[in-house]
Amino acid sequence: MTALPDQPKVAAPLRFDPDPARFRQVLGHFGTGVTVITTADAAGPAGFACQSFAALSLDPPLVLFCPARSSATWPRIERAGHFCANVLAGDQRELARVFAASGADRFAGMRWSPSSSGAPVLDGVLTWVGCTVETAIEAGDHYVVTGRVTDLGECRGGQPLLFYRGRFTAAARAQDGPPEVVDTLLAWPRHTDWI
């Protein structure tokens, strides 16, 4: 008779209450890309810095972002019915800070070009995604907004700006080589980028 190998010992489950400070600390350890979500309406351009932006679906092409319920920009995006997600480059920290501040004229002195919907594409971004608003669902103190992709920008070289542990930081240089094969992530077949 063959002896079975020792089974790993399982510790008692850990539990920490999700108080706001602990929640912010733990989720701050998840690095995210930084975008500026923009729109344009009769009052002019509007936008805000957003780190809760992600790809949602390839077919149909959908993305999502999560503005705060207190956002002054979100109602303008909702009324306009369209937006542009500008993916910031690692050297655009100051731009991110401008669009993260409330109450300022964020477009003062800002260089940008209109997407096909009129939403601003900011100069120097890595790329951009133009969308129409599909849905908006209240979720706690934020909305979960889905957008149908209508336009895609050119991709320029460079590293993305990240938000990690409460700070803007540039991403480490990506390794060259073939793309990772991960079935559970949205992937572009036969392409070197994945989302």
N, C-alpha and C positions, 0 to 999 in steps of 0.2 A: 504494500500500500504506500502511495506517494503522499508525503506531507504537503499540505497546502501552504503557500507562502503567507507570511504574516499580513494580516489585513491592516490597512492604514487606520490609525485612530482618528476619530472625528471629534473635534472640539465642540463644545456647546456653542450654539449660534450667538453671534455678536449682535447687539442691539444698541442703537443710539437714536435718541429722539430727533426728528428732523426739524429742530428749531431753526429760525431763519439764518442765524450766524453760522451754525454748523452746515446747513444746506449750502450756503454760499461758499464756504471753505471747501467742502467736498467737491462740488460741481466746478469750482475754480481750477481743479486739477485736470479737468477735461479741456484741452486746448481746442479752440475753434478758430476758423477763419473769420476775417472781418470784412464786412461789406458796407456800402452806403446805399440805402434804398432811396431812390429818387422818384419824383413825379413832377408834372407840370400841369397847371390849371390856369384859369383866368387871372389869378393873383400872382402868377409867376412860378418859378421853380421851388421845390421843397424837397427835403431829404433828411435822413437821420442815420447815424452809425448803428449797425446791427450785426451782432455776432450769432444770432439765432436764425441763420439762413442755411438751407440744405436742399439737395436734390430729393425729390419724392418719387417720381415715376418716369420711366423712359417712354412708355406707351399708354396714355398720351404723355407728352413731355410736361411734367409738373414740378414746381419747386414750392418751398414753403418758407415763411419767415414769421416771427412772433413779435409784433409791436406791443408795447405796454398799453393798457387801457387808458392811461393818462397821457399818451402821446398826442401832441398837437399836430403832428404830421400825418398820422394814420387816417384821420377823417378826410384829409385832402386826397390821399391816395385812394381811399374808398370811393369818394365822389368822382374822381377822375377816371377810375376803373382800370388804371394801368400803372405800371411801375417798372423801374430798371434797377437791377441788383448789380452794383459796381463792385467787383472783387479787388480789394486793395492790395497793393504791392508792399513789400517789406519796408520800403523807404517812405511810406505815406502815413507815418504815425501822426504828424501834425494835422494832416487832413482828417484823420479819424477823430482826433481830439476836437477839431472844429465842429464836426457833425455830431459829436457826442454831447456837446454843450447845449443847454436849452436857452431859449430867449435871444440868441444871437442871430444876425443875418448871415446865415451859413454860406450863402453864395456871393457875398461881397468879395470882389476881386478874384473869384473862382473861375477858372477856364473850364468850359465844357461844350459839348456838342449835343444836339438833340438826337435821340433814337428815332425810329420811324413813328413812334407814338408821341414824340415830343419830350419824353422823360429824359433828363440830363444823363449823358455819359461823361463822367469826369475824366479830365486829362490824366494820363499816366497810369490808369488802372491796368491790372493784369488782363482782365477781360470783363465782359458784362453780359447780362441776361435780361432781355426785354420780355415783359409778361403782361397779360390781362388778369385782373382779379377774378378768381373763380369762386372761392368761398372764404368766409371769415366766421370763426367760431369762438365764442367767449371761453376762455380757459383760465380760471383763477384771475390773477391781476394782469393777464395778457390776452391777446387774440392769437389764434393760429390761423394764418392767412395762407391759402394756396393760390398759386398763380399758374396760368397756362403759358408756356413759353411760346413767344411769337417771333423773337429775334435773338440771334447769338452774335456776340462780338468776336473780333480777332483775338487771338491769344498771343501775348508778347512774352518774351523771356523774363526771368526774374523769380524771386521767391515771394510767397504771400506774407501778408501781415497776419499775425495770430494774436489772440487774446488768451492769456494764460496766467492764472493766479493773480487776477486783478490788474494785469499790465499788458500793454501792447508790446509785442516782441516780433522780431523777424524769424521766419522759419529757418531751420538748419538746411544746409544745401542738400538737395535731393540726390540720391544715388543714381548713377546712370545704369542702364541695363534693361532687361525685359520687364514688363509690368508684372506685378503680383497677380496671381490667379486666386481670387476669393469669390466663391459662389454666392455668398450672402450679401455682398455689396453691389450696389448698382454699378454696372461696368459697361463701358463702350467696347464692343467686340472689335478685335484687330486694331486697337488704337492704344497709344501710350498713356492716355489720361484715364483716370477712373473717378467716379463720383459716387 
